[in-house]
Amino acid sequence: MHLAQKGTVGDVYNFADSNDTDQGSVNKLLEPIFGIKTSFQGYLKSKAATSIAMKTVAEVANEMHLKPWSDLCKAKGIVNSPLTPYLDEELLYNNPLSVDGNKITTTGFSYKHPKMTEADIRESINYFIALKFFPAGVI
């Protein structure tokens, strides 16, 4: 509704934070939530993987995550969930590493949550737990 009134027809506006959020900064928020250690390969390694073997990258990621996710959901009584760790190979091609969310702010729009925080992620997870789409007791 905001853009219908304040945006320019034909322009593209992204909804994304203005903090240069990347995989590394998101990983740092996920580590304390799940008690895990993550890693961020960075641009060069990501580009090398893109040009070398994206199918293998997707297959390895899926092998590592799909069965444990399925087992966890089953153990917690979740029969069906729209949430999945499945990574489609196509998602790894020709996708920008970041999205600039600043343009929409020039229209007077402001974000309720301008920066991703651990509390925001926990709130989202708890929302999905309440819907029985995410296993309770994981966080």
Secondary structure as UniProt FT lines:
FT   HELIX           2..6
FT   TURN            9..10
FT   HELIX           23..34
FT   HELIX           42..75
FT   TURN            76..77
FT   HELIX           89..92
FT   HELIX           103..107
FT   HELIX           118..130
FT   TURN            131..132
FT   TURN            136..137
//
